[in-house]
Amino acid sequence: MVAWMFTTWLRVKNGYPLENSWGTSVYPKNNDEAMERIKLISQENAQLRAELGSIKDRLANVERIVTDSSHSLDREIEQLRGKRN
């Protein structure tokens, strides 16, 4: 009995559907709940992908700065300073 309760708790905690003795779904109660969870997870996934793209761009710039020779980097900085003055 305790093992069944633990298994049921574990399934609910991790989002697995529960079934009754006839094999029909008991949890989640309705399909709208599952669709809402999917929608929220999809939105979060899109946000994370956008953030990852931004981070990749920033990392490419940092890699370019680090691997570029210091002479050409100094020249670019001086050109930018000259444009400002």
All heavy atoms as an XYZ file, in Angstrom:
695
protein
N       0.816     -1.183      0.000
C       0.000      0.000      0.000
C       0.869      1.260      0.000
O       0.602      2.193     -0.734
C      -0.918     -0.033      1.240
C      -1.836      1.123      1.343
S      -3.074      0.994      0.070
C      -4.182      2.236      0.565
N       1.914      1.283      0.813
C       2.795      2.442      0.882
C       3.533      2.622     -0.437
O       3.703      3.743     -0.915
C       3.774      2.303      2.065
C       4.799      3.415      2.056
C       3.021      2.277      3.377
N       3.930      1.520     -1.036
C       4.638      1.591     -2.312
C       3.729      2.176     -3.390
O       4.169      2.987     -4.217
C       5.133      0.211     -2.721
N       2.445      1.796     -3.394
C       1.503      2.328     -4.379
C       1.316      3.828     -4.171
O       1.277      4.604     -5.132
C       0.167      1.597     -4.257
C      -0.872      2.178     -5.154
C      -1.028      1.959     -6.486
C      -1.897      3.085     -4.779
N      -2.082      2.673     -6.965
C      -2.646      3.383     -5.925
C      -2.262      3.677     -3.577
C      -3.729      4.238     -5.915
C      -3.345      4.541     -3.564
C      -4.062      4.807     -4.723
N       1.210      4.259     -2.909
C       1.058      5.684     -2.614
C       2.294      6.464     -3.049
O       2.191      7.547     -3.632
C       0.791      5.890     -1.118
C      -0.582      5.449     -0.688
S      -0.902      5.489      1.087
C      -0.218      7.003      1.611
N       3.466      5.915     -2.800
C       4.706      6.574     -3.202
C       4.797      6.672     -4.720
O       5.154      7.720     -5.264
C       5.915      5.821     -2.636
C       7.221      6.423     -3.052
C       7.648      7.620     -2.478
C       8.008      5.813     -4.008
C       8.859      8.189     -2.867
C       9.203      6.376     -4.398
C       9.629      7.566     -3.827
N       4.455      5.592     -5.411
C       4.485      5.598     -6.873
C       3.512      6.627     -7.432
O       3.838      7.366     -8.364
C       4.141      4.195     -7.421
O       5.042      3.252     -6.860
C       4.241      4.154     -8.928
N       2.305      6.697     -6.860
C       1.317      7.668     -7.304
C       1.822      9.085     -7.067
O       1.717      9.955     -7.942
C      -0.017      7.451     -6.578
O      -0.457      6.117     -6.831
C      -1.064      8.432     -7.048
N       2.377      9.349     -5.902
C       2.916     10.673     -5.586
C       4.029     11.050     -6.563
O       4.087     12.174     -7.055
C       3.434     10.689     -4.153
C       4.159     11.957     -3.810
C       3.612     13.161     -3.498
C       5.577     12.145     -3.789
N       4.599     14.088     -3.264
C       5.819     13.479     -3.441
C       6.652     11.299     -4.020
C       7.102     13.995     -3.323
C       7.925     11.817     -3.901
C       8.132     13.147     -3.559
N       4.908     10.097     -6.862
C       6.009     10.342     -7.778
C       5.499     10.667     -9.175
O       6.011     11.575     -9.833
C       6.918      9.109     -7.807
C       8.374      9.337     -8.119
C       9.004     10.172     -7.011
C       9.090      8.022     -8.230
N       4.483      9.941     -9.620
C       3.918     10.195    -10.948
C       3.300     11.585    -11.024
O       3.490     12.304    -11.995
C       2.896      9.129    -11.305
C       3.517      7.765    -11.567
C       2.447      6.752    -11.880
N       1.759      7.115    -13.100
C       1.873      6.449    -14.237
N       2.611      5.384    -14.292
N       1.216      6.844    -15.295
N       2.546     11.979     -9.993
C       1.914     13.298     -9.975
C       2.976     14.389     -9.930
O       2.892     15.383    -10.654
C       0.946     13.424     -8.778
C       0.500     14.853     -8.587
C      -0.252     12.521     -8.974
N       3.993     14.205     -9.110
C       5.053     15.200     -8.961
C       5.776     15.446    -10.279
O       6.132     16.570    -10.599
C       6.050     14.729     -7.901
C       7.185     15.697     -7.676
C       8.119     15.186     -6.601
C       9.234     16.182     -6.408
N      10.518     15.656     -6.721
N       5.979     14.417    -11.066
C       6.721     14.539    -12.320
C       5.828     14.744    -13.536
O       6.309     14.745    -14.666
C       7.616     13.324    -12.518
C       8.720     13.303    -11.494
O       9.439     14.282    -11.334
N       8.844     12.211    -10.769
N       4.526     14.898    -13.328
C       3.635     15.250    -14.425
C       3.147     14.099    -15.282
O       2.597     14.322    -16.353
N       3.320     12.875    -14.831
C       2.817     11.745    -15.592
C       1.311     11.593    -15.364
O       0.823     11.818    -14.262
C       3.515     10.439    -15.174
C       4.942     10.359    -15.633
C       5.980     10.660    -14.760
C       5.250     10.000    -16.929
C       7.297     10.598    -15.168
C       6.562      9.931    -17.354
C       7.570     10.227    -16.470
O       8.866     10.165    -16.884
N       0.572     11.194    -16.388
C      -0.872     11.013    -16.191
C      -1.155      9.788    -15.325
O      -0.440      8.787    -15.390
C      -1.402     10.809    -17.611
C      -0.239     10.317    -18.395
C       0.983     10.929    -17.760
N      -2.175      9.904    -14.509
C      -2.591      8.770    -13.685
C      -3.748      8.070    -14.360
O      -4.577      8.696    -15.007
C      -3.008      9.246    -12.297
C      -1.920      9.905    -11.471
C      -2.498     10.345    -10.129
C      -0.773      8.959    -11.254
N      -3.828      6.766    -14.194
C      -4.903      5.982    -14.795
C      -5.639      5.217    -13.713
O      -5.050      4.813    -12.720
C      -4.325      5.009    -15.824
C      -3.599      5.703    -16.959
C      -2.869      4.724    -17.847
O      -2.748      3.536    -17.470
O      -2.420      5.136    -18.914
N      -6.940      5.026    -13.944
C      -7.700      4.209    -13.001
C      -7.578      2.750    -13.394
O      -6.832      2.397    -14.311
C      -9.158      4.686    -12.916
C      -9.884      4.559    -14.233
O      -9.400      3.928    -15.158
N     -11.043      5.185    -14.328
N      -8.317      1.877    -12.741
C      -8.185      0.442    -12.996
C      -8.666      0.049    -14.396
O      -8.327     -1.020    -14.881
C      -8.944     -0.352    -11.935
O     -10.308      0.012    -11.924
N      -9.442      0.915    -15.067
C      -9.898      0.618    -16.427
C      -8.998      1.223    -17.490
O      -9.243      1.109    -18.668
C     -11.327      1.129    -16.626
C     -12.311      0.374    -15.798
C     -12.783     -0.883    -16.023
C     -12.926      0.823    -14.617
N     -13.643     -1.249    -15.047
C     -13.757     -0.211    -14.160
C     -12.856      1.984    -13.870
C     -14.511     -0.103    -13.011
C     -13.616      2.088    -12.736
C     -14.430      1.044    -12.316
N      -7.966      1.913    -17.064
C      -7.004      2.462    -18.019
C      -7.332      3.852    -18.527
O      -6.623      4.367    -19.379
N      -8.403      4.459    -18.024
C      -8.711      5.823    -18.459
C      -7.968      6.826    -17.581
O      -7.703      6.575    -16.409
C     -10.228      6.105    -18.388
O     -10.674      5.903    -17.056
C     -10.990      5.195    -19.316
N      -7.661      7.951    -18.160
C      -6.867      8.960    -17.466
C      -7.656      9.599    -16.334
O      -8.804      9.982    -16.495
C      -6.421     10.030    -18.461
O      -5.648     10.993    -17.826
N      -7.032      9.698    -15.156
C      -7.644     10.317    -13.995
C      -7.037     11.699    -13.764
O      -7.722     12.634    -13.392
C      -7.442      9.441    -12.743
C      -7.974     10.123    -11.503
C      -8.082      8.093    -12.939
N      -5.738     11.825    -13.972
C      -5.039     13.088    -13.784
C      -4.164     13.336    -14.982
O      -3.477     12.422    -15.415
C      -4.167     13.033    -12.533
C      -3.346     14.282    -12.331
C      -3.885     15.397    -11.721
C      -2.035     14.352    -12.776
C      -3.146     16.546    -11.548
C      -1.289     15.493    -12.610
C      -1.848     16.581    -11.996
O      -1.118     17.725    -11.833
N      -4.145     14.468    -15.598
C      -4.921     15.662    -15.282
C      -6.400     15.477    -15.603
O      -6.752     14.713    -16.488
C      -4.298     16.755    -16.137
C      -3.582     16.053    -17.229
C      -3.231     14.692    -16.710
N      -7.238     16.192    -14.868
C      -8.689     16.026    -14.970
C      -9.209     16.334    -16.362
O     -10.041     15.637    -16.888
C      -9.401     16.924    -13.958
C      -9.158     16.516    -12.535
C     -10.039     15.385    -12.163
C      -9.868     15.083    -10.682
N     -10.335     13.803    -10.316
N      -8.729     17.414    -16.951
C      -9.229     17.776    -18.285
C      -8.061     18.026    -19.227
O      -6.935     18.245    -18.821
C     -10.145     18.998    -18.201
C      -9.461     20.178    -17.548
O      -8.246     20.186    -17.404
N     -10.228     21.158    -17.153
N      -8.363     18.014    -20.470
C      -7.343     18.198    -21.487
C      -6.911     19.661    -21.581
O      -5.825     19.957    -22.034
C      -7.862     17.704    -22.832
C      -6.740     17.244    -23.727
O      -5.613     17.096    -23.292
N      -7.060     17.017    -24.977
N      -7.776     20.596    -21.149
C      -7.435     22.012    -21.190
C      -6.237     22.310    -20.297
O      -5.396     23.140    -20.630
C      -8.628     22.872    -20.751
C      -9.786     22.793    -21.733
O      -9.533     22.446    -22.902
O     -10.926     23.063    -21.319
N      -6.168     21.638    -19.173
C      -5.038     21.829    -18.257
C      -3.729     21.425    -18.933
O      -2.727     22.141    -18.837
C      -5.264     21.004    -16.996
C      -4.203     21.181    -15.929
C      -4.494     20.330    -14.705
O      -5.673     20.033    -14.437
O      -3.529     19.964    -14.029
N      -3.730     20.318    -19.619
C      -2.524     19.851    -20.308
C      -2.158     20.808    -21.441
O      -0.976     21.117    -21.644
C      -2.735     18.445    -20.851
N      -3.140     21.290    -22.165
C      -2.873     22.215    -23.262
C      -2.297     23.532    -22.740
O      -1.415     24.120    -23.370
C      -4.152     22.478    -24.061
C      -4.668     21.256    -24.805
S      -3.437     20.491    -25.881
C      -3.300     21.742    -27.119
N      -2.765     24.003    -21.595
C      -2.237     25.234    -21.001
C      -0.778     25.050    -20.582
O       0.052     25.930    -20.792
C      -3.093     25.634    -19.789
C      -2.703     26.944    -19.170
C      -2.914     28.137    -20.083
O      -3.785     28.076    -20.968
O      -2.197     29.140    -19.913
N      -0.469     23.888    -20.010
C       0.922     23.598    -19.626
C       1.822     23.567    -20.856
O       2.932     24.097    -20.833
C       1.012     22.267    -18.893
C       0.459     22.326    -17.480
C       0.583     21.007    -16.773
N       2.004     20.769    -16.475
C       2.474     19.621    -16.053
N       1.671     18.598    -15.880
N       3.751     19.474    -15.787
N       1.347     22.960    -21.927
C       2.129     22.893    -23.166
C       2.359     24.289    -23.717
O       3.461     24.623    -24.169
C       1.424     21.987    -24.199
C       1.495     20.535    -23.745
C       2.045     22.146    -25.578
C       0.649     19.594    -24.569
N       1.332     25.135    -23.671
C       1.440     26.500    -24.166
C       2.481     27.283    -23.367
O       3.328     27.975    -23.935
C       0.081     27.188    -24.082
C       0.050     28.587    -24.602
C      -1.351     29.163    -24.476
C      -1.379     30.625    -24.801
N      -2.698     31.223    -24.560
N       2.430     27.171    -22.039
C       3.386     27.882    -21.190
C       4.812     27.391    -21.417
O       5.756     28.190    -21.482
C       2.999     27.727    -19.723
C       1.724     28.444    -19.288
C       1.372     28.065    -17.853
C       1.870     29.940    -19.427
N       4.977     26.097    -21.549
C       6.313     25.536    -21.781
C       6.841     25.962    -23.146
O       8.030     26.274    -23.292
C       6.280     23.997    -21.635
C       6.072     23.632    -20.168
C       7.555     23.364    -22.169
C       5.824     22.162    -19.924
N       5.967     26.031    -24.149
C       6.385     26.472    -25.481
C       6.832     27.929    -25.465
O       7.824     28.293    -26.111
C       5.254     26.288    -26.484
O       4.924     24.931    -26.609
N       6.108     28.776    -24.727
C       6.499     30.186    -24.621
C       7.852     30.327    -23.928
O       8.713     31.093    -24.366
C       5.439     30.973    -23.855
C       4.164     31.170    -24.614
C       3.078     31.824    -23.763
O       3.225     31.954    -22.554
N       1.997     32.222    -24.409
N       8.034     29.570    -22.859
C       9.311     29.618    -22.152
C      10.435     29.129    -23.051
O      11.532     29.704    -23.058
C       9.243     28.773    -20.885
C      10.514     28.830    -20.068
C      10.474     27.929    -18.843
O       9.521     27.140    -18.695
O      11.401     28.027    -18.038
N      10.173     28.105    -23.841
C      11.172     27.572    -24.760
C      11.578     28.634    -25.781
O      12.765     28.794    -26.078
C      10.615     26.327    -25.455
C      11.663     25.593    -26.236
O      12.836     25.878    -26.168
N      11.208     24.622    -27.023
N      10.595     29.371    -26.320
C      10.896     30.421    -27.298
C      11.743     31.528    -26.669
O      12.689     32.025    -27.287
C       9.604     30.995    -27.863
N      11.417     31.905    -25.432
C      12.199     32.933    -24.737
C      13.632     32.476    -24.507
O      14.587     33.238    -24.706
C      11.553     33.287    -23.407
C      10.252     34.032    -23.530
C       9.548     34.186    -22.180
O       9.918     33.538    -21.209
N       8.537     35.033    -22.152
N      13.793     31.227    -24.109
C      15.136     30.700    -23.860
C      15.946     30.605    -25.146
O      17.153     30.857    -25.151
C      15.051     29.346    -23.163
C      14.535     29.377    -21.730
C      14.336     27.964    -21.206
C      15.469     30.151    -20.830
N      15.284     30.251    -26.246
C      15.993     30.195    -27.538
C      16.459     31.581    -27.972
O      17.561     31.739    -28.499
C      15.114     29.577    -28.606
C      14.971     28.082    -28.473
C      14.095     27.515    -29.597
N      13.945     26.099    -29.469
C      14.755     25.209    -30.018
N      15.775     25.615    -30.743
N      14.544     23.925    -29.852
N      15.619     32.601    -27.760
C      16.005     33.971    -28.105
C      17.182     34.425    -27.249
O      18.128     35.041    -27.751
C      14.818     34.910    -27.930
N      17.137     34.114    -25.970
C      18.231     34.484    -25.075
C      19.516     33.759    -25.466
O      20.597     34.345    -25.446
C      17.852     34.153    -23.636
C      18.862     34.611    -22.618
C      18.419     34.312    -21.192
O      17.229     34.042    -20.962
O      19.280     34.357    -20.312
N      19.395     32.498    -25.847
C      20.567     31.736    -26.275
C      21.180     32.342    -27.533
O      22.402     32.435    -27.655
C      20.194     30.273    -26.515
C      21.320     29.346    -26.943
C      22.395     29.287    -25.866
C      20.777     27.964    -27.235
N      20.344     32.784    -28.466
C      20.855     33.429    -29.674
C      21.618     34.693    -29.345
O      22.690     34.968    -29.914
N      21.100     35.483    -28.418
C      21.775     36.706    -27.992
C      23.115     36.391    -27.343
O      24.118     37.056    -27.602
C      20.875     37.466    -27.024
O      21.561     38.545    -26.459
N      23.132     35.375    -26.510
C      24.374     34.987    -25.836
C      25.406     34.485    -26.846
O      26.592     34.778    -26.726
C      24.087     33.939    -24.743
C      23.329     34.604    -23.590
C      25.369     33.294    -24.237
C      22.836     33.645    -22.540
N      24.956     33.758    -27.869
C      25.885     33.282    -28.899
C      26.509     34.454    -29.639
O      27.706     34.438    -29.945
C      25.156     32.371    -29.886
C      24.925     30.985    -29.380
C      24.259     30.139    -30.443
C      24.043     28.727    -29.975
N      23.396     27.896    -31.015
N      25.715     35.490    -29.940
C      26.253     36.671    -30.612
C      27.295     37.374    -29.744
O      28.355     37.771    -30.222
C      25.133     37.656    -30.959
C      24.208     37.134    -32.036
O      24.607     36.199    -32.767
O      23.085     37.670    -32.142
N      26.988     37.516    -28.466
C      27.923     38.162    -27.554
C      29.208     37.348    -27.419
O      30.309     37.900    -27.398
C      27.281     38.357    -26.191
C      26.162     39.380    -26.214
C      25.436     39.482    -24.915
N      26.343     39.906    -23.848
C      26.019     39.880    -22.572
N      24.832     39.459    -22.192
N      26.869     40.281    -21.658
N      29.076     36.037    -27.364
C      30.251     35.177    -27.255
C      31.119     35.275    -28.510
O      32.355     35.298    -28.419
C      29.831     33.729    -27.020
C      30.953     32.717    -26.882
C      31.836     33.065    -25.681
C      30.406     31.322    -26.751
N      30.501     35.382    -29.676
C      31.265     35.527    -30.915
C      32.075     36.820    -30.894
O      33.232     36.849    -31.330
C      30.326     35.497    -32.116
N      31.476     37.892    -30.376
C      32.215     39.158    -30.271
C      33.372     39.042    -29.292
O      34.466     39.546    -29.556
C      31.278     40.294    -29.850
C      30.352     40.697    -30.959
O      30.670     40.541    -32.128
N      29.196     41.205    -30.588
N      33.148     38.399    -28.168
C      34.219     38.225    -27.183
C      35.336     37.365    -27.773
O      36.524     37.675    -27.614
C      33.673     37.604    -25.878
C      34.798     37.189    -24.951
C      32.750     38.581    -25.179
N      34.989     36.303    -28.479
C      36.007     35.453    -29.105
C      36.805     36.235    -30.132
O      38.017     36.081    -30.238
C      35.354     34.242    -29.759
C      34.883     33.203    -28.783
C      34.141     32.061    -29.467
O      33.748     32.203    -30.650
O      33.955     31.032    -28.810
N      36.129     37.097    -30.894
C      36.835     37.896    -31.897
C      37.823     38.830    -31.219
O      38.963     38.974    -31.660
C      35.845     38.703    -32.735
C      36.501     39.483    -33.863
C      35.502     40.316    -34.623
N      34.841     41.301    -33.792
C      35.347     42.499    -33.475
N      36.539     42.837    -33.902
N      34.657     43.335    -32.736
N      37.410     39.450    -30.122
C      38.290     40.371    -29.409
C      39.488     39.628    -28.821
O      40.630     40.085    -28.910
C      37.516     41.118    -28.310
C      36.533     42.104    -28.949
C      38.451     41.835    -27.360
C      35.557     42.714    -27.966
N      39.240     38.470    -28.231
C      40.314     37.723    -27.571
C      41.303     37.159    -28.581
O      42.519     37.193    -28.361
C      39.720     36.596    -26.696
C      40.795     35.650    -26.211
C      38.963     37.195    -25.525
N      40.821     36.660    -29.696
C      41.715     36.023    -30.663
C      42.336     37.008    -31.634
O      43.290     36.675    -32.322
C      40.977     34.933    -31.463
O      39.863     35.521    -32.133
C      40.520     33.819    -30.550
N      41.810     38.230    -31.718
C      42.347     39.246    -32.616
C      43.691     39.728    -32.073
O      43.900     39.808    -30.870
C      41.368     40.414    -32.712
C      41.603     41.267    -33.939
O      42.425     40.875    -34.774
O      40.954     42.320    -34.041
N      44.593     40.077    -32.976
C      45.887     40.566    -32.505
C      45.692     41.916    -31.819
O      44.832     42.708    -32.188
C      46.857     40.701    -33.680
O      46.412     41.732    -34.536
N      46.479     42.166    -30.828
C      46.312     43.390    -30.049
C      46.588     44.627    -30.891
O      46.021     45.685    -30.659
C      47.208     43.356    -28.816
O      48.564     43.345    -29.217
N      47.462     44.508    -31.900
C      47.791     45.655    -32.739
C      46.563     46.140    -33.510
O      46.275     47.337    -33.529
C      48.920     45.297    -33.710
C      49.269     46.416    -34.627
N      49.862     47.576    -34.175
C      49.105     46.560    -35.964
C      50.044     48.386    -35.207
N      49.600     47.786    -36.292
N      45.832     45.227    -34.125
C      44.665     45.661    -34.897
C      43.554     46.135    -33.972
O      42.798     47.046    -34.318
C      44.188     44.545    -35.829
O      43.235     43.730    -35.241
N      43.450     45.570    -32.785
C      42.455     46.023    -31.826
C      42.770     47.446    -31.365
O      41.883     48.293    -31.302
C      42.400     45.077    -30.623
C      41.372     45.405    -29.550
C      39.969     45.367    -30.126
C      41.496     44.433    -28.394
N      44.051     47.718    -31.090
C      44.452     49.078    -30.707
C      44.141     50.064    -31.832
O      43.675     51.177    -31.581
C      45.949     49.133    -30.381
C      46.279     48.436    -29.074
O      45.353     48.281    -28.247
O      47.452     48.057    -28.889
N      44.391     49.666    -33.063
C      44.127     50.530    -34.217
C      42.636     50.846    -34.316
O      42.251     52.001    -34.546
C      44.608     49.833    -35.487
C      44.596     50.716    -36.695
C      45.317     50.086    -37.895
N      45.631     48.679    -37.681
C      45.202     47.688    -38.469
N      44.483     47.936    -39.516
N      45.525     46.424    -38.210
N      41.776     49.837    -34.124
C      40.333     50.064    -34.185
C      39.868     50.996    -33.069
O      39.026     51.868    -33.294
C      39.576     48.740    -34.092
C      39.669     47.889    -35.334
C      38.888     46.594    -35.196
O      37.863     46.599    -34.481
O      39.295     45.599    -35.799
N      40.420     50.825    -31.877
C      40.054     51.699    -30.756
C      40.467     53.136    -31.048
O      39.701     54.071    -30.822
C      40.676     51.185    -29.442
C      40.012     49.869    -29.026
C      40.545     52.224    -28.334
C      40.663     49.184    -27.859
N      41.665     53.317    -31.590
C      42.130     54.667    -31.922
C      41.282     55.287    -33.028
O      41.002     56.486    -33.012
C      43.613     54.649    -32.322
C      44.545     54.350    -31.169
C      44.390     55.331    -30.019
O      44.196     56.542    -30.264
O      44.444     54.883    -28.864
N      40.841     54.499    -33.998
C      39.960     55.014    -35.046
C      38.639     55.477    -34.453
O      38.110     56.526    -34.840
C      39.711     53.950    -36.114
C      40.878     53.695    -37.026
C      40.604     52.544    -37.987
O      39.626     51.834    -37.851
N      41.498     52.351    -38.950
N      38.107     54.713    -33.509
C      36.866     55.116    -32.873
C      37.043     56.384    -32.058
O      36.168     57.252    -32.037
C      36.325     53.979    -31.983
C      35.825     52.751    -32.712
C      35.501     51.645    -31.714
C      34.611     53.083    -33.550
N      38.160     56.511    -31.376
C      38.436     57.726    -30.617
C      38.583     58.927    -31.550
O      38.132     60.030    -31.241
C      39.711     57.582    -29.786
C      39.533     56.707    -28.580
C      40.790     56.655    -27.756
N      40.607     55.736    -26.646
C      41.578     55.146    -25.995
N      42.848     55.382    -26.349
N      41.337     54.351    -24.987
N      39.202     58.718    -32.705
C      39.366     59.801    -33.676
C      38.033     60.269    -34.241
O      37.835     61.457    -34.471
N      37.095     59.363    -34.443
C      35.778     59.731    -34.951
C      35.015     60.559    -33.937
O      34.248     61.440    -34.279
C      34.956     58.486    -35.303
C      35.442     57.761    -36.526
C      34.589     56.538    -36.798
C      35.115     55.768    -37.984
N      34.327     54.546    -38.212
N      35.207     60.267    -32.671
C      34.476     60.960    -31.619
C      35.017     62.375    -31.434
O      34.290     63.283    -31.111
C      34.578     60.182    -30.313
C      33.564     60.610    -29.304
C      33.457     59.710    -28.124
N      34.734     59.105    -27.746
C      34.952     58.529    -26.587
N      34.000     58.495    -25.686
N      36.098     57.971    -26.307
N      36.316     62.570    -31.604
C      36.918     63.890    -31.390
C      36.757     64.731    -32.580
O      36.387     65.191    -33.347
C      38.410     63.771    -31.082
C      38.595     63.153    -29.696
O      37.713     63.223    -28.855
N      39.748     62.565    -29.499
